Structure formats: structure tokens, C-alpha cells
Amino acid sequence: MKTFAYVRGLLAAGAVAVSALVAGGAAQAADLIDTVKERGTLIVGVEGTYPPFNYVDTKTGELDGFDIEVSRLIADKLGVKVQFVKTEWSAILAGLSSGKFDVIVNQVGITPGRQQTFDFSIPYVASSPQLILRKNDDAGYASFADLKGKKLGVSQGSNYEALAKSQEGVDVKSYPGAPEYLSDLISRRVDAALNDQLMTAYLVKTSNIPIKGGAIVGEPKFNGIPFRKGNPGFEAALNKALQDAFDSGEFAKISNKWFGIDVSKVRKPE
């Protein structure tokens, strides 16, 4: 995906610039990579309540999910162990600022506001808003414009509820979560539903009901791994670990396990 590669390039260039500035300045505090290596552990902040990205497996009592596996892979490539710290989303960025953990691996969007406070890895996930349709539906909804006068199911309080409600003429129906709007979709009480592209792929893969992913109806969001500023050595090591995982196919293997697609190469459905 060209846009994805472009964003990766911009962030990588930024890492080089930061490294040069630090090298030319006065002596700095120990880089995070040195702290992590000396400790022998990468401490990772996660919610632990956000399937399929990170959650507690009820059978084992252990954390599992896409971001958990990605974290373990990164730690392995850094030559250290991994320790997870479960933290509510509302407190997770503050926890990173205070040093409660080294990084957050929890689908954190790379935004200008967050980049003022934290540095980010190269993107490891790109995803967009996507319609969910009945598997045999041939209505051909290609955009929000095609949904004027139609009923669209969304999760209450989600970003996608706000996006849907900003569209003129769309009859938005809000639900507690995906199970409820998917039930109404199958029962034809709504014409389509809206969720994140990755969640859509996961729901199609795991829900055992006749649904399919429809049109992408928004710009992609890029997610990365944030860490405290002033750690160019750690940034370079983290980005190398991710790039090695992309190049080796290890990242794609994890992604396909959870979503049936390589989320580092998200694109519009055929």
C-alpha cells in the first residue's frame, strides 16, 4: 500500500533526524534501549480487555491476541523477555508518560496531537472504516451516499457512530456492540453495519453468521507503538525489529491468524 509505505518512510526519516540532533548535542540520559537490554525485559502496556487485539483467555487465564503476539515477537527480536501491564484505556497514555511501561502495543493511532508528546514506531497496522453486509447482499453500497434513506448499524459511543451520524440522510441505529447490530443485520432490521476494517475481518472470520466485508468508506488510520521522547536508539531498534518481522513474513503469519489478512498491507476489497 503506497500510503502505508510513505508514512513509514516519513517516520523513519524522522528517526534519523532525531538521532543526528541527539548525537550533536550535550550528553543525554540513558537511552531506553540500554535500559531495556540491561533489565532484560520490555514492559508493554495493554488494556487486556480488547479482543481480538489483547484479552485474557478464559481457558488459560493468560493474555492473548494479535497485539500480544506482536509484542512477544518484537521482544524476541530485541533479545529480551516481555512483561505486560494491564491498564484501562483512559489511563494508558498517562501510564506511558509516567514510566509505568516502556511502550504501548494497543492499536494506538498515530495522530499529530499524540506525536507532540510521544515518539512512535513505524506503522504496523493500517485500517479504515468498512461496511458490513449480509453475505448474499448484492445492493452494491459503495459509499455513504448509497446509504441515504437506509438504516446503518453502529456501536454506541464508537468513532464510527460519530462518523455515521455526520453523513447526511443516513438513518443511524446505535447498539451496545457488534452482536446486537449483526443480529439486526441478519434479520434485515438494518441494511448495513459499520466498523473498523480489522474488526470487520475478525467478525467475518469468527462470527459464524453469513456476513461479508463491504466498501471502505473512509481514509485509513495508521497505528504505531508509542514510547517516550528522547530515545533514538530505542526507536531505531524497535523499527528494525518491526521491519525484520515484515520482511521475514512473521508479522504476516500472526496477522493472518487473527484477521485472515496481512494488516500491514490493508487495501480495499476486490
C-alpha positions as CSV (number, residue, x, y, z in Angstrom):
1,M,0.0,0.0,0.0
2,K,1.7,3.2,-1.2
3,T,0.3,5.4,1.5
4,F,1.4,3.0,4.2
5,A,4.9,2.8,2.9
6,Y,5.0,6.6,2.6
7,V,4.1,7.1,6.2
8,R,6.6,4.5,7.3
9,G,9.2,6.4,5.3
10,L,8.3,9.7,6.9
11,L,8.6,8.3,10.4
12,A,11.9,6.5,9.6
13,A,13.3,9.8,8.2
14,G,12.2,11.5,11.4
15,A,14.2,8.9,13.4
16,V,17.3,9.7,11.5
17,A,16.9,13.4,12.1
18,V,16.3,12.9,15.9
19,S,19.4,10.7,16.1
20,A,21.5,13.4,14.4
21,L,20.3,16.0,16.8
22,V,21.0,13.9,19.8
23,A,24.4,13.0,18.6
24,G,25.3,16.6,18.1
25,G,24.0,17.8,21.5
26,A,25.1,17.5,25.0
27,A,25.3,14.2,26.9
28,Q,21.8,12.7,27.3
29,A,20.2,10.4,29.8
30,A,20.5,6.7,29.1
31,D,18.6,5.6,26.0
32,L,15.6,3.4,26.6
33,I,17.2,0.6,24.6
34,D,20.0,0.4,27.1
35,T,17.6,0.3,30.0
36,V,15.6,-2.5,28.3
37,K,18.7,-4.5,27.5
38,E,20.1,-4.2,31.0
39,R,16.8,-5.1,32.6
40,G,16.3,-7.9,30.1
41,T,12.6,-7.2,29.8
42,L,10.4,-5.0,27.6
43,I,7.5,-3.7,29.6
44,V,4.4,-3.3,27.5
45,G,1.1,-1.5,28.4
46,V,-2.1,-3.1,27.1
47,E,-5.8,-2.9,28.1
48,G,-6.2,-6.6,28.3
49,T,-9.9,-6.2,27.5
50,Y,-9.8,-5.5,23.8
51,P,-10.3,-8.7,21.7
52,P,-9.0,-9.7,19.3
53,F,-6.1,-7.4,20.0
54,N,-5.5,-8.2,23.6
55,Y,-7.6,-10.0,26.2
56,V,-7.4,-12.6,28.9
57,D,-8.1,-16.2,27.6
58,T,-10.7,-17.6,29.9
59,K,-9.3,-21.1,29.4
60,T,-5.7,-20.3,30.3
61,G,-6.0,-17.1,32.3
62,E,-3.2,-15.7,30.1
63,L,-3.2,-12.7,27.9
64,D,-3.7,-13.5,24.2
65,G,-4.5,-11.6,21.0
66,F,-2.9,-10.0,18.0
67,D,-1.0,-7.3,19.9
68,I,0.2,-9.8,22.5
69,E,1.8,-11.9,19.8
70,V,3.3,-8.9,18.1
71,S,4.7,-7.7,21.4
72,R,6.3,-11.1,22.0
73,L,7.8,-11.1,18.5
74,I,9.3,-7.6,19.0
75,A,10.8,-8.6,22.4
76,D,12.3,-11.7,20.9
77,K,13.9,-9.7,18.1
78,L,15.3,-7.2,20.7
79,G,16.7,-10.2,22.6
80,V,14.7,-9.7,25.8
81,K,11.6,-11.1,27.6
82,V,8.3,-9.3,27.6
83,Q,6.2,-8.2,30.6
84,F,2.6,-7.0,30.2
85,V,0.9,-4.3,32.4
86,K,-2.8,-4.2,32.1
87,T,-4.2,-0.6,32.2
88,E,-7.5,0.9,31.3
89,W,-7.5,2.9,28.1
90,S,-8.4,6.1,29.9
91,A,-5.1,5.9,31.8
92,I,-2.8,4.1,29.4
93,L,-1.1,7.2,27.8
94,A,-0.6,8.7,31.2
95,G,1.0,5.5,32.3
96,L,3.4,5.6,29.4
97,S,4.3,9.3,30.3
98,S,5.0,8.3,34.0
99,G,7.2,5.4,33.1
100,K,4.8,2.7,34.1
101,F,5.8,0.8,31.0
102,D,8.2,1.2,28.0
103,V,5.7,1.1,25.2
104,I,2.1,0.7,24.5
105,V,1.0,-2.1,22.0
106,N,-2.7,-1.5,21.9
107,Q,-3.8,-0.1,18.5
108,V,-2.7,3.5,19.3
109,G,-3.4,5.7,16.3
110,I,-0.6,7.9,15.1
111,T,-2.0,11.5,15.4
112,P,-0.4,14.9,15.4
113,G,-1.6,15.5,18.9
114,R,0.0,12.3,20.3
115,Q,3.2,13.0,18.3
116,Q,3.7,16.2,20.3
117,T,4.0,14.1,23.5
118,F,5.4,10.7,22.3
119,D,7.5,9.2,19.5
120,F,6.1,6.4,17.5
121,S,7.4,3.3,15.7
122,I,6.8,3.0,12.0
123,P,3.2,2.0,11.4
124,Y,2.4,-1.7,11.9
125,V,-1.3,-1.5,11.2
126,A,-3.4,0.4,8.7
127,S,-7.2,0.2,8.8
128,S,-10.2,2.1,7.6
129,P,-14.0,2.2,8.3
130,Q,-15.7,-0.6,6.4
131,L,-19.3,-1.5,5.8
132,I,-20.6,-5.0,6.9
133,L,-23.2,-6.6,4.7
134,R,-25.3,-9.8,4.5
135,K,-23.3,-12.3,2.6
136,N,-25.8,-12.6,-0.2
137,D,-26.5,-8.9,-0.4
138,D,-26.0,-7.5,-3.9
139,A,-27.1,-3.9,-3.2
140,G,-23.7,-2.6,-4.1
141,Y,-23.3,0.1,-1.5
142,A,-20.1,1.8,-2.5
143,S,-20.2,4.9,-0.2
144,F,-22.3,6.7,2.4
145,A,-24.2,8.4,-0.4
146,D,-25.6,5.0,-1.4
147,L,-27.0,4.6,2.1
148,K,-29.2,7.7,2.1
149,G,-32.6,6.6,3.4
150,K,-31.1,3.3,4.6
151,K,-30.6,2.0,8.1
152,L,-26.9,1.7,9.3
153,G,-26.0,-0.1,12.5
154,V,-23.1,1.0,14.6
155,S,-21.7,0.5,18.1
156,Q,-22.8,3.2,20.6
157,G,-20.1,5.6,21.6
158,S,-17.6,4.5,18.9
159,N,-15.7,6.6,16.5
160,Y,-17.9,5.0,13.8
161,E,-21.1,6.2,15.4
162,A,-19.8,9.7,15.1
163,L,-18.7,9.2,11.5
164,A,-22.0,7.7,10.5
165,K,-24.0,10.4,12.2
166,S,-22.1,13.0,10.2
167,Q,-23.4,11.6,7.0
168,E,-26.5,13.4,5.6
169,G,-29.6,11.2,5.0
170,V,-28.3,8.0,6.7
171,D,-30.6,6.5,9.3
172,V,-28.1,5.6,12.0
173,K,-29.1,2.9,14.6
174,S,-26.8,2.6,17.6
175,Y,-26.3,-0.7,19.5
176,P,-24.4,-1.8,22.6
177,G,-22.0,-3.7,20.4
178,A,-21.4,-5.9,17.4
179,P,-23.5,-8.9,18.4
180,E,-26.6,-6.7,18.6
181,Y,-26.2,-4.9,15.3
182,L,-25.1,-8.1,13.5
183,S,-28.3,-9.8,14.7
184,D,-30.4,-6.9,13.3
185,L,-28.4,-7.0,10.1
186,I,-29.2,-10.7,9.5
187,S,-32.8,-10.0,10.5
188,R,-32.9,-7.2,7.9
189,R,-33.8,-4.6,10.5
190,V,-30.7,-2.6,9.3
191,D,-29.4,-2.5,5.7
192,A,-25.7,-2.4,6.7
193,A,-23.4,-2.0,9.6
194,L,-20.1,-0.1,10.1
195,N,-16.9,-1.0,11.9
196,D,-13.1,-0.9,11.7
197,Q,-11.7,-2.9,8.7
198,L,-9.8,-5.2,11.0
199,M,-12.7,-5.8,13.3
200,T,-14.8,-6.5,10.2
201,A,-12.3,-9.1,9.0
202,Y,-12.3,-10.6,12.5
203,L,-16.1,-10.7,12.7
204,V,-16.4,-12.3,9.3
205,K,-13.8,-14.9,10.3
206,T,-15.2,-15.8,13.7
207,S,-18.9,-14.9,13.9
208,N,-20.3,-18.0,12.1
209,I,-23.1,-15.9,10.5
210,P,-23.5,-15.1,6.8
211,I,-21.8,-11.7,6.6
212,K,-19.2,-10.1,4.4
213,G,-17.0,-7.0,4.3
214,G,-18.3,-4.3,2.1
215,A,-16.9,-1.0,0.8
216,I,-14.2,1.0,2.6
217,V,-15.9,4.4,3.4
218,G,-13.1,6.5,4.9
219,E,-9.4,7.2,5.0
220,P,-7.0,4.7,6.6
221,K,-5.8,5.2,10.1
222,F,-2.3,4.2,10.9
223,N,-1.4,2.7,14.3
224,G,2.0,2.5,15.8
225,I,3.8,1.8,19.1
226,P,4.4,4.9,21.2
227,F,7.2,5.5,23.6
228,R,8.7,8.4,25.5
229,K,10.6,11.0,23.5
230,G,14.4,11.3,23.6
231,N,15.2,7.6,22.8
232,P,16.6,7.5,19.3
233,G,18.5,4.3,19.9
234,F,15.3,2.5,21.1
235,E,13.4,4.0,18.1
236,A,16.0,2.6,15.7
237,A,15.9,-0.9,17.4
238,L,12.1,-1.0,17.5
239,N,11.7,0.0,13.9
240,K,14.4,-2.6,12.8
241,A,12.5,-5.3,14.8
242,L,9.2,-4.4,13.1
243,Q,10.8,-4.2,9.6
244,D,12.5,-7.6,10.1
245,A,9.1,-9.0,11.1
246,F,7.5,-7.6,8.0
247,D,10.3,-8.8,5.7
248,S,10.5,-12.3,7.2
249,G,6.8,-12.9,6.9
250,E,6.5,-13.5,10.7
251,F,4.2,-10.5,11.1
252,A,2.0,-11.6,8.2
253,K,1.7,-15.0,9.8
254,I,0.4,-13.5,13.1
255,S,-1.9,-11.1,11.2
256,N,-3.4,-13.8,9.1
257,K,-4.0,-16.0,12.1
258,W,-6.2,-13.3,13.7
259,F,-7.7,-11.5,10.7
260,G,-7.3,-13.5,7.6
261,I,-5.3,-10.7,6.0
262,D,-1.9,-9.0,6.4
263,V,-2.8,-5.8,8.3
264,S,0.5,-4.1,7.3
265,K,-0.9,-4.2,3.7
266,V,-4.5,-3.4,4.2
267,R,-6.2,-2.5,1.0
268,K,-9.7,-2.1,-0.4
269,P,-11.5,-5.4,-1.0
270,E,-11.7,-6.7,-4.6
